[in-house]
Amino acid sequence: MITEFDSLVLSLPTRNSTLRMRAWRSLRDAGCSALRDGVYLLPAGSAESGVLPKLAAEIRAAGGFATTVTLKPKSAAEQAEFERLFERSSDYGALVKRIETTRSALARLGGRKAQTAVRRMQQAFNRLARVDFYPGQAKLQAAEALAGLQAALEEAAGEPRPATKRRLRAVDAKRYRNRVWATRKNPWIDRLASAWLIKRFIDRDARFVWLEHPRQRPKRAIGFDFDGAEFTHVDNRVTFEVLLASFGLEGDAALGAIGASVHFLDIGGIPVADAGGLETVLKGVREKAKSDDALAADAMRILDLFYSAYSRRNETAQPA
């Protein structure tokens, strides 16, 4: 099918390097291709095509020449030639190499840095896909490589996959008293905070079991923060937030403040001012702890202090 193309014909002022750089960046970011020197194309009607008349007006205002013209290929062969100008296969190839390099580095990056690296690869893919006007096999291959990277991150972190089909529901708190609670060994942010929440607000007589593998969960033990557990990630909520909702604790602003840090440290998202401090202190606790029980006990004392500080702050913020 023969389609039209929007074109920008321009001649920039020779001494205006700022305009030259700005124009080049605008054309690059919009995914324009050069038909020849001074003539740039975009598929007509694309989401990016609106940049051309805006850039033309800016160039004319700066004393240069610019005009927009609509071009229509005369044949299917000419249409194919125009489309080849937007070939992104080599760009996807370069991205796949970056993805593979990132995947090989996940183990030594550590949790948060690994998440940041994967997020950057996702953003790079999204930017490229946005200007891939004629996607083909190369995009599919890059998407597969990115999915593999994300799976490798989950495997390296041992994090549960969010349950998208499960709905959050209020539970009868009486059923969860004096119980054994089971989660994965070597607990970190979400599991430590969840254990603290359980012990302080849900089941003061709770006992914890740290599992080598979820299938080792003792009979009748309440599982949390692993795939298939009774309490684990749901949609965009980490286990701590799921517990808050399930046990009706979301109205506690101090718990909500802790939950915001836990969310950011566990799966990223909106930065939280106190998150870095909490992470640093818990890292120190982890370095000294000789067992998961000792780590959880020390982490609970730290979280007690955070909770007290947030509660006091909320009290002083209330109007007299």
C-alpha positions as protocol buffer text, in pm:
chain_id: "A"
residue {
  index: 1
  type: MET
  ca { x: 0 y: 0 z: 0 }
}
residue {
  index: 2
  type: ILE
  ca { x: 136 y: 339 z: -102 }
}
residue {
  index: 3
  type: THR
  ca { x: 131 y: 599 z: 177 }
}
residue {
  index: 4
  type: GLU
  ca { x: 238 y: 959 z: 210 }
}
residue {
  index: 5
  type: PHE
  ca { x: 540 y: 1102 z: 388 }
}
residue {
  index: 6
  type: ASP
  ca { x: 582 y: 1439 z: 554 }
}
residue {
  index: 7
  type: SER
  ca { x: 910 y: 1607 z: 468 }
}
residue {
  index: 8
  type: LEU
  ca { x: 1106 y: 1902 z: 600 }
}
residue {
  index: 9
  type: VAL
  ca { x: 1333 y: 2089 z: 359 }
}
residue {
  index: 10
  type: LEU
  ca { x: 1576 y: 2314 z: 545 }
}
residue {
  index: 11
  type: SER
  ca { x: 1885 y: 2527 z: 524 }
}
residue {
  index: 12
  type: LEU
  ca { x: 2024 y: 2640 z: 857 }
}
residue {
  index: 13
  type: PRO
  ca { x: 2210 y: 2965 z: 931 }
}
residue {
  index: 14
  type: THR
  ca { x: 2578 y: 2878 z: 916 }
}
residue {
  index: 15
  type: ARG
  ca { x: 2679 y: 3065 z: 1231 }
}
residue {
  index: 16
  type: ASN
  ca { x: 2399 y: 2950 z: 1461 }
}
residue {
  index: 17
  type: SER
  ca { x: 2551 y: 2635 z: 1612 }
}
residue {
  index: 18
  type: THR
  ca { x: 2292 y: 2626 z: 1891 }
}
residue {
  index: 19
  type: LEU
  ca { x: 2005 y: 2606 z: 1644 }
}
residue {
  index: 20
  type: ARG
  ca { x: 2194 y: 2348 z: 1439 }
}
residue {
  index: 21
  type: MET
  ca { x: 2238 y: 2121 z: 1743 }
}
residue {
  index: 22
  type: ARG
  ca { x: 1878 y: 2169 z: 1857 }
}
residue {
  index: 23
  type: ALA
  ca { x: 1745 y: 2089 z: 1510 }
}
residue {
  index: 24
  type: TRP
  ca { x: 1961 y: 1778 z: 1484 }
}
residue {
  index: 25
  type: ARG
  ca { x: 1841 y: 1650 z: 1821 }
}
residue {
  index: 26
  type: SER
  ca { x: 1477 y: 1716 z: 1735 }
}
residue {
  index: 27
  type: LEU
  ca { x: 1507 y: 1530 z: 1405 }
}
residue {
  index: 28
  type: ARG
  ca { x: 1691 y: 1240 z: 1571 }
}
residue {
  index: 29
  type: ASP
  ca { x: 1448 y: 1207 z: 1862 }
}
residue {
  index: 30
  type: ALA
  ca { x: 1150 y: 1214 z: 1625 }
}
residue {
  index: 31
  type: GLY
  ca { x: 1298 y: 928 z: 1421 }
}
residue {
  index: 32
  type: CYS
  ca { x: 1341 y: 1128 z: 1101 }
}
residue {
  index: 33
  type: SER
  ca { x: 1536 y: 982 z: 812 }
}
residue {
  index: 34
  type: ALA
  ca { x: 1730 y: 1184 z: 554 }
}
residue {
  index: 35
  type: LEU
  ca { x: 1615 y: 1155 z: 194 }
}
residue {
  index: 36
  type: ARG
  ca { x: 1919 y: 1365 z: 101 }
}
residue {
  index: 37
  type: ASP
  ca { x: 2113 y: 1647 z: 265 }
}
residue {
  index: 38
  type: GLY
  ca { x: 1865 y: 1902 z: 396 }
}
residue {
  index: 39
  type: VAL
  ca { x: 1554 y: 1690 z: 335 }
}
residue {
  index: 40
  type: TYR
  ca { x: 1411 y: 1484 z: 623 }
}
residue {
  index: 41
  type: LEU
  ca { x: 1116 y: 1245 z: 622 }
}
residue {
  index: 42
  type: LEU
  ca { x: 858 y: 1103 z: 858 }
}
residue {
  index: 43
  type: PRO
  ca { x: 559 y: 881 z: 775 }
}
residue {
  index: 44
  type: ALA
  ca { x: 256 y: 1106 z: 739 }
}
residue {
  index: 45
  type: GLY
  ca { x: 20 y: 1085 z: 1033 }
}
residue {
  index: 46
  type: SER
  ca { x: 278 y: 937 z: 1269 }
}
residue {
  index: 47
  type: ALA
  ca { x: 277 y: 1056 z: 1628 }
}
residue {
  index: 48
  type: GLU
  ca { x: 611 y: 1229 z: 1568 }
}
residue {
  index: 49
  type: SER
  ca { x: 525 y: 1414 z: 1245 }
}
residue {
  index: 50
  type: GLY
  ca { x: 404 y: 1723 z: 1431 }
}
residue {
  index: 51
  type: VAL
  ca { x: 766 y: 1810 z: 1509 }
}
residue {
  index: 52
  type: LEU
  ca { x: 834 y: 1909 z: 1148 }
}
residue {
  index: 53
  type: PRO
  ca { x: 617 y: 2225 z: 1120 }
}
residue {
  index: 54
  type: LYS
  ca { x: 728 y: 2337 z: 1468 }
}
residue {
  index: 55
  type: LEU
  ca { x: 1093 y: 2298 z: 1374 }
}
residue {
  index: 56
  type: ALA
  ca { x: 1035 y: 2474 z: 1042 }
}
residue {
  index: 57
  type: ALA
  ca { x: 886 y: 2774 z: 1222 }
}
residue {
  index: 58
  type: GLU
  ca { x: 1181 y: 2787 z: 1464 }
}
residue {
  index: 59
  type: ILE
  ca { x: 1433 y: 2775 z: 1179 }
}
residue {
  index: 60
  type: ARG
  ca { x: 1258 y: 3054 z: 986 }
}
residue {
  index: 61
  type: ALA
  ca { x: 1242 y: 3268 z: 1302 }
}
residue {
  index: 62
  type: ALA
  ca { x: 1620 y: 3230 z: 1336 }
}
residue {
  index: 63
  type: GLY
  ca { x: 1681 y: 3349 z: 979 }
}
residue {
  index: 64
  type: GLY
  ca { x: 1710 y: 3011 z: 807 }
}
residue {
  index: 65
  type: PHE
  ca { x: 1502 y: 2849 z: 534 }
}
residue {
  index: 66
  type: ALA
  ca { x: 1253 y: 2573 z: 609 }
}
residue {
  index: 67
  type: THR
  ca { x: 936 y: 2441 z: 453 }
}
residue {
  index: 68
  type: THR
  ca { x: 727 y: 2127 z: 486 }
}
residue {
  index: 69
  type: VAL
  ca { x: 610 y: 1924 z: 189 }
}
residue {
  index: 70
  type: THR
  ca { x: 398 y: 1610 z: 163 }
}
residue {
  index: 71
  type: LEU
  ca { x: 547 y: 1342 z: -64 }
}
residue {
  index: 72
  type: LYS
  ca { x: 370 y: 1043 z: -212 }
}
residue {
  index: 73
  type: PRO
  ca { x: 570 y: 760 z: -370 }
}
residue {
  index: 74
  type: LYS
  ca { x: 484 y: 693 z: -732 }
}
residue {
  index: 75
  type: SER
  ca { x: 501 y: 315 z: -706 }
}
residue {
  index: 76
  type: ALA
  ca { x: 523 y: 26 z: -462 }
}
residue {
  index: 77
  type: ALA
  ca { x: 894 y: 2 z: -537 }
}
residue {
  index: 78
  type: GLU
  ca { x: 945 y: 368 z: -446 }
}
residue {
  index: 79
  type: GLN
  ca { x: 734 y: 314 z: -133 }
}
residue {
  index: 80
  type: ALA
  ca { x: 967 y: 31 z: -33 }
}
residue {
  index: 81
  type: GLU
  ca { x: 1269 y: 255 z: -90 }
}
residue {
  index: 82
  type: PHE
  ca { x: 1121 y: 519 z: 140 }
}
residue {
  index: 83
  type: GLU
  ca { x: 1042 y: 261 z: 407 }
}
residue {
  index: 84
  type: ARG
  ca { x: 1399 y: 128 z: 394 }
}
residue {
  index: 85
  type: LEU
  ca { x: 1516 y: 470 z: 508 }
}
residue {
  index: 86
  type: PHE
  ca { x: 1355 y: 390 z: 844 }
}
residue {
  index: 87
  type: GLU
  ca { x: 1520 y: 50 z: 886 }
}
residue {
  index: 88
  type: ARG
  ca { x: 1598 y: -4 z: 1256 }
}
residue {
  index: 89
  type: SER
  ca { x: 1751 y: -351 z: 1248 }
}
residue {
  index: 90
  type: SER
  ca { x: 2104 y: -232 z: 1325 }
}
residue {
  index: 91
  type: ASP
  ca { x: 1974 y: -20 z: 1613 }
}
residue {
  index: 92
  type: TYR
  ca { x: 1794 y: -321 z: 1759 }
}
residue {
  index: 93
  type: GLY
  ca { x: 2110 y: -527 z: 1710 }
}
residue {
  index: 94
  type: ALA
  ca { x: 2312 y: -276 z: 1911 }
}
residue {
  index: 95
  type: LEU
  ca { x: 2042 y: -274 z: 2181 }
}
residue {
  index: 96
  type: VAL
  ca { x: 2044 y: -653 z: 2205 }
}
residue {
  index: 97
  type: LYS
  ca { x: 2420 y: -646 z: 2264 }
}
residue {
  index: 98
  type: ARG
  ca { x: 2369 y: -395 z: 2546 }
}
residue {
  index: 99
  type: ILE
  ca { x: 2096 y: -615 z: 2692 }
}
residue {
  index: 100
  type: GLU
  ca { x: 2324 y: -920 z: 2681 }
}
residue {
  index: 101
  type: THR
  ca { x: 2605 y: -725 z: 2849 }
}
residue {
  index: 102
  type: THR
  ca { x: 2365 y: -610 z: 3120 }
}
residue {
  index: 103
  type: ARG
  ca { x: 2239 y: -965 z: 3172 }
}
residue {
  index: 104
  type: SER
  ca { x: 2591 y: -1098 z: 3223 }
}
residue {
  index: 105
  type: ALA
  ca { x: 2656 y: -826 z: 3483 }
}
residue {
  index: 106
  type: LEU
  ca { x: 2339 y: -874 z: 3693 }
}
residue {
  index: 107
  type: ALA
  ca { x: 2500 y: -1097 z: 3956 }
}
residue {
  index: 108
  type: ARG
  ca { x: 2773 y: -850 z: 4046 }
}
residue {
  index: 109
  type: LEU
  ca { x: 2555 y: -539 z: 4027 }
}
residue {
  index: 110
  type: GLY
  ca { x: 2341 y: -617 z: 4330 }
}
residue {
  index: 111
  type: GLY
  ca { x: 1969 y: -563 z: 4376 }
}
residue {
  index: 112
  type: ARG
  ca { x: 1899 y: -194 z: 4321 }
}
residue {
  index: 113
  type: LYS
  ca { x: 2171 y: -136 z: 4060 }
}
residue {
  index: 114
  type: ALA
  ca { x: 2050 y: -441 z: 3867 }
}
residue {
  index: 115
  type: GLN
  ca { x: 1694 y: -308 z: 3873 }
}
residue {
  index: 116
  type: THR
  ca { x: 1816 y: 30 z: 3749 }
}
residue {
  index: 117
  type: ALA
  ca { x: 2015 y: -131 z: 3468 }
}
residue {
  index: 118
  type: VAL
  ca { x: 1717 y: -336 z: 3354 }
}
residue {
  index: 119
  type: ARG
  ca { x: 1492 y: -31 z: 3372 }
}
residue {
  index: 120
  type: ARG
  ca { x: 1735 y: 159 z: 3148 }
}
residue {
  index: 121
  type: MET
  ca { x: 1726 y: -120 z: 2891 }
}
residue {
  index: 122
  type: GLN
  ca { x: 1345 y: -110 z: 2898 }
}
residue {
  index: 123
  type: GLN
  ca { x: 1352 y: 266 z: 2844 }
}
residue {
  index: 124
  type: ALA
  ca { x: 1599 y: 229 z: 2555 }
}
residue {
  index: 125
  type: PHE
  ca { x: 1373 y: -31 z: 2394 }
}
residue {
  index: 126
  type: ASN
  ca { x: 1068 y: 195 z: 2439 }
}
residue {
  index: 127
  type: ARG
  ca { x: 1247 y: 490 z: 2276 }
}
residue {
  index: 128
  type: LEU
  ca { x: 1350 y: 281 z: 1979 }
}
residue {
  index: 129
  type: ALA
  ca { x: 1008 y: 118 z: 1942 }
}
residue {
  index: 130
  type: ARG
  ca { x: 845 y: 462 z: 1943 }
}
residue {
  index: 131
  type: VAL
  ca { x: 1026 y: 558 z: 1622 }
}
residue {
  index: 132
  type: ASP
  ca { x: 1015 y: 214 z: 1462 }
}
residue {
  index: 133
  type: PHE
  ca { x: 746 y: 296 z: 1208 }
}
residue {
  index: 134
  type: TYR
  ca { x: 775 y: -35 z: 1021 }
}
residue {
  index: 135
  type: PRO
  ca { x: 851 y: -295 z: 1291 }
}
residue {
  index: 136
  type: GLY
  ca { x: 960 y: -643 z: 1196 }
}
residue {
  index: 137
  type: GLN
  ca { x: 1161 y: -939 z: 1320 }
}
residue {
  index: 138
  type: ALA
  ca { x: 1438 y: -727 z: 1473 }
}
residue {
  index: 139
  type: LYS
  ca { x: 1193 y: -570 z: 1719 }
}
residue {
  index: 140
  type: LEU
  ca { x: 1062 y: -914 z: 1816 }
}
residue {
  index: 141
  type: GLN
  ca { x: 1415 y: -1037 z: 1882 }
}
residue {
  index: 142
  type: ALA
  ca { x: 1494 y: -734 z: 2095 }
}
residue {
  index: 143
  type: ALA
  ca { x: 1170 y: -781 z: 2290 }
}
residue {
  index: 144
  type: GLU
  ca { x: 1261 y: -1144 z: 2354 }
}
residue {
  index: 145
  type: ALA
  ca { x: 1609 y: -1043 z: 2474 }
}
residue {
  index: 146
  type: LEU
  ca { x: 1455 y: -784 z: 2706 }
}
residue {
  index: 147
  type: ALA
  ca { x: 1207 y: -1039 z: 2844 }
}
residue {
  index: 148
  type: GLY
  ca { x: 1499 y: -1273 z: 2909 }
}
residue {
  index: 149
  type: LEU
  ca { x: 1681 y: -997 z: 3094 }
}
residue {
  index: 150
  type: GLN
  ca { x: 1378 y: -926 z: 3311 }
}
residue {
  index: 151
  type: ALA
  ca { x: 1338 y: -1297 z: 3387 }
}
residue {
  index: 152
  type: ALA
  ca { x: 1707 y: -1321 z: 3478 }
}
residue {
  index: 153
  type: LEU
  ca { x: 1664 y: -1029 z: 3717 }
}
residue {
  index: 154
  type: GLU
  ca { x: 1371 y: -1200 z: 3888 }
}
residue {
  index: 155
  type: GLU
  ca { x: 1566 y: -1525 z: 3911 }
}
residue {
  index: 156
  type: ALA
  ca { x: 1876 y: -1353 z: 4048 }
}
residue {
  index: 157
  type: ALA
  ca { x: 1673 y: -1170 z: 4310 }
}
residue {
  index: 158
  type: GLY
  ca { x: 1448 y: -1464 z: 4385 }
}
residue {
  index: 159
  type: GLU
  ca { x: 1160 y: -1219 z: 4390 }
}
residue {
  index: 160
  type: PRO
  ca { x: 803 y: -1344 z: 4351 }
}
residue {
  index: 161
  type: ARG
  ca { x: 620 y: -1260 z: 4032 }
}
residue {
  index: 162
  type: PRO
  ca { x: 325 y: -1022 z: 4088 }
}
residue {
  index: 163
  type: ALA
  ca { x: -8 y: -1206 z: 4098 }
}
residue {
  index: 164
  type: THR
  ca { x: -223 y: -1028 z: 3841 }
}
residue {
  index: 165
  type: LYS
  ca { x: -530 y: -1250 z: 3872 }
}
residue {
  index: 166
  type: ARG
  ca { x: -551 y: -1237 z: 4252 }
}
residue {
  index: 167
  type: ARG
  ca { x: -763 y: -974 z: 4421 }
}
residue {
  index: 168
  type: LEU
  ca { x: -676 y: -813 z: 4749 }
}
residue {
  index: 169
  type: ARG
  ca { x: -924 y: -907 z: 5019 }
}
residue {
  index: 170
  type: ALA
  ca { x: -970 y: -836 z: 5385 }
}
residue {
  index: 171
  type: VAL
  ca { x: -896 y: -1135 z: 5606 }
}
residue {
  index: 172
  type: ASP
  ca { x: -1007 y: -1241 z: 5954 }
}
residue {
  index: 173
  type: ALA
  ca { x: -711 y: -1144 z: 6172 }
}
residue {
  index: 174
  type: LYS
  ca { x: -812 y: -1398 z: 6438 }
}
residue {
  index: 175
  type: ARG
  ca { x: -717 y: -1681 z: 6203 }
}
residue {
  index: 176
  type: TYR
  ca { x: -359 y: -1559 z: 6189 }
}
residue {
  index: 177
  type: ARG
  ca { x: -266 y: -1552 z: 6556 }
}
residue {
  index: 178
  type: ASN
  ca { x: -1 y: -1774 z: 6715 }
}
residue {
  index: 179
  type: ARG
  ca { x: 99 y: -1913 z: 6375 }
}
residue {
  index: 180
  type: VAL
  ca { x: 416 y: -2019 z: 6198 }
}
residue {
  index: 181
  type: TRP
  ca { x: 505 y: -1786 z: 5910 }
}
residue {
  index: 182
  type: ALA
  ca { x: 732 y: -1907 z: 5630 }
}
residue {
  index: 183
  type: THR
  ca { x: 931 y: -1719 z: 5369 }
}
residue {
  index: 184
  type: ARG
  ca { x: 1253 y: -1752 z: 5171 }
}
residue {
  index: 185
  type: LYS
  ca { x: 1583 y: -1754 z: 5356 }
}
residue {
  index: 186
  type: ASN
  ca { x: 1832 y: -1466 z: 5345 }
}
residue {
  index: 187
  type: PRO
  ca { x: 1550 y: -1213 z: 5394 }
}
residue {
  index: 188
  type: TRP
  ca { x: 1593 y: -862 z: 5268 }
}
residue {
  index: 189
  type: ILE
  ca { x: 1384 y: -544 z: 5253 }
}
residue {
  index: 190
  type: ASP
  ca { x: 1032 y: -669 z: 5178 }
}
residue {
  index: 191
  type: ARG
  ca { x: 1061 y: -990 z: 5379 }
}
residue {
  index: 192
  type: LEU
  ca { x: 1226 y: -819 z: 5676 }
}
residue {
  index: 193
  type: ALA
  ca { x: 967 y: -540 z: 5682 }
}
residue {
  index: 194
  type: SER
  ca { x: 685 y: -792 z: 5638 }
}
residue {
  index: 195
  type: ALA
  ca { x: 816 y: -1004 z: 5926 }
}
residue {
  index: 196
  type: TRP
  ca { x: 828 y: -692 z: 6143 }
}
residue {
  index: 197
  type: LEU
  ca { x: 473 y: -598 z: 6042 }
}
residue {
  index: 198
  type: ILE
  ca { x: 350 y: -948 z: 6119 }
}
residue {
  index: 199
  type: LYS
  ca { x: 519 y: -960 z: 6460 }
}
residue {
  index: 200
  type: ARG
  ca { x: 420 y: -610 z: 6570 }
}
residue {
  index: 201
  type: PHE
  ca { x: 71 y: -568 z: 6425 }
}
residue {
  index: 202
  type: ILE
  ca { x: -73 y: -900 z: 6310 }
}
residue {
  index: 203
  type: ASP
  ca { x: 55 y: -1193 z: 6518 }
}
residue {
  index: 204
  type: ARG
  ca { x: 258 y: -1097 z: 6825 }
}
residue {
  index: 205
  type: ASP
  ca { x: 331 y: -1465 z: 6891 }
}
residue {
  index: 206
  type: ALA
  ca { x: 446 y: -1530 z: 6534 }
}
residue {
  index: 207
  type: ARG
  ca { x: 732 y: -1772 z: 6470 }
}
residue {
  index: 208
  type: PHE
  ca { x: 929 y: -1758 z: 6148 }
}
residue {
  index: 209
  type: VAL
  ca { x: 1073 y: -2028 z: 5923 }
}
residue {
  index: 210
  type: TRP
  ca { x: 1329 y: -1940 z: 5657 }
}
residue {
  index: 211
  type: LEU
  ca { x: 1299 y: -2168 z: 5355 }
}
residue {
  index: 212
  type: GLU
  ca { x: 1566 y: -2292 z: 5116 }
}
residue {
  index: 213
  type: HIS
  ca { x: 1281 y: -2348 z: 4870 }
}
residue {
  index: 214
  type: PRO
  ca { x: 908 y: -2263 z: 4897 }
}
residue {
  index: 215
  type: ARG
  ca { x: 811 y: -2630 z: 4861 }
}
residue {
  index: 216
  type: GLN
  ca { x: 967 y: -2688 z: 5204 }
}
residue {
  index: 217
  type: ARG
  ca { x: 697 y: -2479 z: 5372 }
}
residue {
  index: 218
  type: PRO
  ca { x: 572 y: -2665 z: 5682 }
}
residue {
  index: 219
  type: LYS
  ca { x: 213 y: -2778 z: 5678 }
}
residue {
  index: 220
  type: ARG
  ca { x: -24 y: -2510 z: 5809 }
}
residue {
  index: 221
  type: ALA
  ca { x: 249 y: -2246 z: 5801 }
}
residue {
  index: 222
  type: ILE
  ca { x: 147 y: -1912 z: 5649 }
}
residue {
  index: 223
  type: GLY
  ca { x: 362 y: -1835 z: 5347 }
}
residue {
  index: 224
  type: PHE
  ca { x: 465 y: -1483 z: 5250 }
}
residue {
  index: 225
  type: ASP
  ca { x: 672 y: -1324 z: 4974 }
}
residue {
  index: 226
  type: PHE
  ca { x: 716 y: -1614 z: 4734 }
}
residue {
  index: 227
  type: ASP
  ca { x: 523 y: -1742 z: 4433 }
}
residue {
  index: 228
  type: GLY
  ca { x: 211 y: -1920 z: 4551 }
}
residue {
  index: 229
  type: ALA
  ca { x: 230 y: -1780 z: 4904 }
}
residue {
  index: 230
  type: GLU
  ca { x: -88 y: -1667 z: 5077 }
}
residue {
  index: 231
  type: PHE
  ca { x: 56 y: -1317 z: 5101 }
}
residue {
  index: 232
  type: THR
  ca { x: 284 y: -1201 z: 4820 }
}
residue {
  index: 233
  type: HIS
  ca { x: 312 y: -936 z: 4548 }
}
residue {
  index: 234
  type: VAL
  ca { x: -19 y: -840 z: 4385 }
}
residue {
  index: 235
  type: ASP
  ca { x: -10 y: -617 z: 4077 }
}
residue {
  index: 236
  type: ASN
  ca { x: 214 y: -325 z: 4175 }
}
residue {
  index: 237
  type: ARG
  ca { x: 204 y: -389 z: 4549 }
}
residue {
  index: 238
  type: VAL
  ca { x: 490 y: -554 z: 4734 }
}
residue {
  index: 239
  type: THR
  ca { x: 418 y: -806 z: 5009 }
}
residue {
  index: 240
  type: PHE
  ca { x: 438 y: -546 z: 5286 }
}
residue {
  index: 241
  type: GLU
  ca { x: 169 y: -340 z: 5112 }
}
residue {
  index: 242
  type: VAL
  ca { x: -45 y: -648 z: 5052 }
}
residue {
  index: 243
  type: LEU
  ca { x: -31 y: -729 z: 5424 }
}
residue {
  index: 244
  type: LEU
  ca { x: -130 y: -372 z: 5509 }
}
residue {
  index: 245
  type: ALA
  ca { x: -435 y: -396 z: 5284 }
}
residue {
  index: 246
  type: SER
  ca { x: -531 y: -749 z: 5387 }
}
residue {
  index: 247
  type: PHE
  ca { x: -527 y: -674 z: 5760 }
}
residue {
  index: 248
  type: GLY
  ca { x: -684 y: -328 z: 5743 }
}
residue {
  index: 249
  type: LEU
  ca { x: -369 y: -138 z: 5840 }
}
residue {
  index: 250
  type: GLU
  ca { x: -356 y: 110 z: 5553 }
}
residue {
  index: 251
  type: GLY
  ca { x: -499 y: 387 z: 5771 }
}
residue {
  index: 252
  type: ASP
  ca { x: -179 y: 401 z: 5977 }
}
residue {
  index: 253
  type: ALA
  ca { x: 24 y: 682 z: 5818 }
}
residue {
  index: 254
  type: ALA
  ca { x: 349 y: 568 z: 5983 }
}
residue {
  index: 255
  type: LEU
  ca { x: 311 y: 221 z: 5834 }
}
residue {
  index: 256
  type: GLY
  ca { x: 233 y: 382 z: 5500 }
}
residue {
  index: 257
  type: ALA
  ca { x: 558 y: 581 z: 5519 }
}
residue {
  index: 258
  type: ILE
  ca { x: 755 y: 262 z: 5584 }
}
residue {
  index: 259
  type: GLY
  ca { x: 566 y: 90 z: 5304 }
}
residue {
  index: 260
  type: ALA
  ca { x: 668 y: 362 z: 5057 }
}
residue {
  index: 261
  type: SER
  ca { x: 1037 y: 299 z: 5133 }
}
residue {
  index: 262
  type: VAL
  ca { x: 991 y: -78 z: 5114 }
}
residue {
  index: 263
  type: HIS
  ca { x: 817 y: -46 z: 4777 }
}
residue {
  index: 264
  type: PHE
  ca { x: 1095 y: 172 z: 4633 }
}
residue {
  index: 265
  type: LEU
  ca { x: 1377 y: -44 z: 4766 }
}
residue {
  index: 266
  type: ASP
  ca { x: 1214 y: -368 z: 4653 }
}
residue {
  index: 267
  type: ILE
  ca { x: 1081 y: -290 z: 4306 }
}
residue {
  index: 268
  type: GLY
  ca { x: 1172 y: 73 z: 4236 }
}
residue {
  index: 269
  type: GLY
  ca { x: 930 y: 347 z: 4139 }
}
residue {
  index: 270
  type: ILE
  ca { x: 887 y: 687 z: 4302 }
}
residue {
  index: 271
  type: PRO
  ca { x: 1198 y: 776 z: 4507 }
}
residue {
  index: 272
  type: VAL
  ca { x: 1150 y: 810 z: 4884 }
}
residue {
  index: 273
  type: ALA
  ca { x: 1374 y: 1042 z: 5085 }
}
residue {
  index: 274
  type: ASP
  ca { x: 1425 y: 802 z: 5378 }
}
residue {
  index: 275
  type: ALA
  ca { x: 1469 y: 487 z: 5169 }
}
residue {
  index: 276
  type: GLY
  ca { x: 1845 y: 522 z: 5132 }
}
residue {
  index: 277
  type: GLY
  ca { x: 1893 y: 562 z: 5505 }
}
residue {
  index: 278
  type: LEU
  ca { x: 1681 y: 259 z: 5582 }
}
residue {
  index: 279
  type: GLU
  ca { x: 1871 y: 52 z: 5328 }
}
residue {
  index: 280
  type: THR
  ca { x: 2209 y: 160 z: 5466 }
}
residue {
  index: 281
  type: VAL
  ca { x: 2118 y: 75 z: 5825 }
}
residue {
  index: 282
  type: LEU
  ca { x: 1975 y: -264 z: 5728 }
}
residue {
  index: 283
  type: LYS
  ca { x: 2288 y: -341 z: 5527 }
}
residue {
  index: 284
  type: GLY
  ca { x: 2489 y: -283 z: 5842 }
}
residue {
  index: 285
  type: VAL
  ca { x: 2257 y: -510 z: 6037 }
}
residue {
  index: 286
  type: ARG
  ca { x: 2291 y: -780 z: 5771 }
}
residue {
  index: 287
  type: GLU
  ca { x: 2671 y: -765 z: 5784 }
}
residue {
  index: 288
  type: LYS
  ca { x: 2670 y: -840 z: 6158 }
}
residue {
  index: 289
  type: ALA
  ca { x: 2386 y: -1094 z: 6175 }
}
residue {
  index: 290
  type: LYS
  ca { x: 2491 y: -1458 z: 6214 }
}
residue {
  index: 291
  type: SER
  ca { x: 2154 y: -1607 z: 6123 }
}
residue {
  index: 292
  type: ASP
  ca { x: 1825 y: -1513 z: 5958 }
}
residue {
  index: 293
  type: ASP
  ca { x: 1657 y: -1506 z: 6300 }
}
residue {
  index: 294
  type: ALA
  ca { x: 1922 y: -1263 z: 6429 }
}
residue {
  index: 295
  type: LEU
  ca { x: 1889 y: -1049 z: 6115 }
}
residue {
  index: 296
  type: ALA
  ca { x: 1510 y: -1033 z: 6151 }
}
residue {
  index: 297
  type: ALA
  ca { x: 1532 y: -948 z: 6522 }
}
residue {
  index: 298
  type: ASP
  ca { x: 1778 y: -663 z: 6463 }
}
residue {
  index: 299
  type: ALA
  ca { x: 1580 y: -536 z: 6165 }
}
residue {
  index: 300
  type: MET
  ca { x: 1267 y: -526 z: 6380 }
}
residue {
  index: 301
  type: ARG
  ca { x: 1440 y: -296 z: 6628 }
}
residue {
  index: 302
  type: ILE
  ca { x: 1542 y: -64 z: 6345 }
}
residue {
  index: 303
  type: LEU
  ca { x: 1191 y: -59 z: 6203 }
}
residue {
  index: 304
  type: ASP
  ca { x: 1052 y: 8 z: 6551 }
}
residue {
  index: 305
  type: LEU
  ca { x: 1258 y: 327 z: 6555 }
}
residue {
  index: 306
  type: PHE
  ca { x: 1143 y: 432 z: 6209 }
}
residue {
  index: 307
  type: TYR
  ca { x: 782 y: 367 z: 6310 }
}
residue {
  index: 308
  type: SER
  ca { x: 819 y: 571 z: 6629 }
}
residue {
  index: 309
  type: ALA
  ca { x: 974 y: 862 z: 6437 }
}
residue {
  index: 310
  type: TYR
  ca { x: 700 y: 860 z: 6173 }
}
residue {
  index: 311
  type: SER
  ca { x: 427 y: 833 z: 6437 }
}
residue {
  index: 312
  type: ARG
  ca { x: 572 y: 1126 z: 6631 }
}
residue {
  index: 313
  type: ARG
  ca { x: 605 y: 1331 z: 6314 }
}
residue {
  index: 314
  type: ASN
  ca { x: 242 y: 1267 z: 6228 }
}
residue {
  index: 315
  type: GLU
  ca { x: 133 y: 1366 z: 6578 }
}
residue {
  index: 316
  type: THR
  ca { x: 318 y: 1698 z: 6566 }
}
residue {
  index: 317
  type: ALA
  ca { x: 181 y: 1768 z: 6222 }
}
residue {
  index: 318
  type: GLN
  ca { x: -178 y: 1746 z: 6347 }
}
residue {
  index: 319
  type: PRO
  ca { x: -347 y: 2084 z: 6401 }
}
residue {
  index: 320
  type: ALA
  ca { x: -396 y: 2182 z: 6764 }
}
